[in-house]
Amino acid sequence: MKNQIENSLLDLKELLGKGQFIEAMEKYLADDVVLQEANNEPKIGKEVCLQAERDLLSTVTEFGGYEIKNIVVNGDISYYEAIMDFTTNDGTKHHFEQVNRTQWKDGKIINERYYHS
């Protein structure tokens, strides 16, 4: 299982690094996924998560990059550090540094939480 998760994370690293967020989500999210940003209410279900991402991406005017580093896999859980930069249509530049904790099942993400500063 560890190798499968590591391979999926390397693929995610490539997709997200190119700004292909929707493609990555369509490929790796389970239908009943739960995603939670920091202490916000979790989003439940692949379609809900995809729509939220589409809504966010519709405001992005410049993608500055997404970097994944320091990947760790333990059983069906993975962790990695991510750095993301983008600018939205109101001119705001966003910089996120976060740790992602992901639970996997059958090659799909079933639960993910983002911890960031």
Secondary structure as GFF3:
##gff-version 3
##sequence-region A 1 117
A	DSSP	alpha_helix	2	17	.	.	.	ID=ss1
A	DSSP	alpha_helix	21	28	.	.	.	ID=ss2
A	DSSP	beta_strand	29	37	.	.	.	ID=ss3
A	DSSP	beta_strand	43	44	.	.	.	ID=ss4
A	DSSP	alpha_helix	46	57	.	.	.	ID=ss5
A	DSSP	beta_strand	60	74	.	.	.	ID=ss6
A	DSSP	beta_strand	77	88	.	.	.	ID=ss7
A	DSSP	beta_strand	93	105	.	.	.	ID=ss8
A	DSSP	beta_strand	108	116	.	.	.	ID=ss9
###
